[in-house]
Amino acid sequence: MVKKMDDLKIIDAHSHIWSKEFDEDRTRIIEDSIRNNVHSIIEVGCDLGSSIKALELSKQHPFIFSVAGLHPHDANKFQKEKNDLFQLASSNPFVAIGEIGLDFYRMHSDKESQRIAFTQQLDLAVELNLPIVIHSRDAAEETLEIIKQWKQRAGEYLGQQSPVGMMHCFSGNFALALEYANLGFMISIPGTITYPKNLILKEVVSKIPVNKLLIETDTPYLTPVPHRGKRNETSFINYTLEEIAGIKNTAKNKIAKVIYDNTISFFKLVI
Ligand SMILES: [Zn+2]
């Protein structure tokens, strides 16, 4: 396990500790992460039920914050869950709306349902004055198009300087990262940055200004090297940070501090 460094603080900007993969050892996973430089965790819902679970975790632990939303995989149940989900989101201290977006890779829900769920949740975020967490897979063009139209409707709803959203598990090239950065998005880097063949993401990290970066696990998925292939755990985020520090040729604690501050101001966390 990675050694604890006293001056190193990491926030996992996207995690799903609520998921059933952690039913046996959820407390151990959370305690392990705290012992290994993780100062705070953002728990992200994927539907009504998991948004409630994420909220519960944030009530149990002062260092966990929660995000409510319906994942594109579950867009076909949007009409059924919409009222309860919007009610939940508007009456509890969530720090963002997500994860929302488009996934044309797995196609668990049809494209039209995905577009409707995505668009209406984007508008909910404006109504609640919260940033958004975007999931986009094999749908780069359509996601960008919807975001651009939404940005025009939304105006500068979070204030002129505030980022409006984060591209969770960013997997595009540098040109796309730059386009999103210019639209007011943070680029969130998962454990896949440690995969030797992931040269496109390594290029993104090397070229994008560090003040646009967030770091995440997406537990239980996207496990970094050297644990690739196993269930991801929050404390493994240290490997992701190490890789980013190496690519940026910057000391680990120095880059951690900038990304930590980025995360605090993006989610407006009060820690
Ligand atoms: Zn996720």
Residues whose N, C-alpha, C, O or C-beta is under 5 A from the ligand:
A	BS01	ZN	D218
